[in-house]
Structures are given as C-alpha cells and as structure tokens.
Amino acid sequence: MKKQTIIFWTAILLAAFAILDGLFLRGGIHMSSILVPVLIFGIVFLLYKFPPKKYRKNNAKVKVKPSARTMAKVAAERRNPTNTTTKRKHYPFQVIDGQKGKSDDDYPKYH
C-alpha cells in the first residue's frame, strides 16, 4: 500500500472512532467536540485530492516533434495496410531425412 493511503484511512478510522465514542460512551456529541475531527478530515481530504506542487507527480508529458525519417516510416505503414508481420516468412531451409534406416516400429502407433 502507498504511504498516503495508509495515512488517509488512519485519519478516517480515528474520526469515525471519535464520533462513535461521543455518541455511545459519553451520551451525546457537542458541536465543539466534533469540530476538530471534521476539520482534520477536511484538511487531510483536501491535501489528498489536491497535493502541493512539490509533491505532485509530473504528469505533464513533454511533446517531442518526431523526425522526418520517423514520419516517413509512419506514413509508409499507413499506406500499406498489409504489413509483413501477417505474411508467412519463407526460409530457404527444409527438413531432410537422415541417413539412418527407419522402420515402421520406430513411429508411434497412435497419433
């Protein structure tokens, strides 16, 4: 788990515990006693959703202009929709039976 996630859920659990403790054990919740957990929850939530600039990940990708050579390759691939990967390659090799004598007993009977 990420460190931010652990801190976030810890704050949620502490706030929930404070609310339940005030409701059931003390007999009621005063507005002043619920104000601090709500403020802490709000601050943590806002920092989680909108972190400061120095803690943000650099998601802005730098655009690089492709070279003319790269663009020519891309254009050639677009013009030729049947690329060479779909065709079967023909190799100049073939399997040649060896010099050893083979009998019918060497082959598996059930295929």
Rosetta blueprint (number, residue, H / E / L):
1 M L
2 K L
3 K H
4 Q H
5 T H
6 I H
7 I H
8 F H
9 W H
10 T H
11 A H
12 I H
13 L H
14 L H
15 A H
16 A H
17 F H
18 A H
19 I H
20 L H
21 D H
22 G H
23 L H
24 F H
25 L L
26 R L
27 G L
28 G L
29 I L
30 H L
31 M H
32 S H
33 S H
34 I H
35 L H
36 V H
37 P H
38 V H
39 L H
40 I H
41 F H
42 G H
43 I H
44 V H
45 F H
46 L H
47 L H
48 Y H
49 K H
50 F L
51 P L
52 P L
53 K H
54 K H
55 Y H
56 R L
57 K L
58 N L
59 N L
60 A L
61 K L
62 V L
63 K L
64 V L
65 K L
66 P L
67 S L
68 A H
69 R H
70 T H
71 M H
72 A H
73 K H
74 V H
75 A H
76 A H
77 E H
78 R H
79 R H
80 N L
81 P L
82 T L
83 N L
84 T L
85 T L
86 T L
87 K L
88 R L
89 K L
90 H L
91 Y L
92 P L
93 F L
94 Q L
95 V L
96 I L
97 D L
98 G L
99 Q L
100 K L
101 G L
102 K L
103 S L
104 D L
105 D L
106 D L
107 Y L
108 P L
109 K L
110 Y L
111 H L
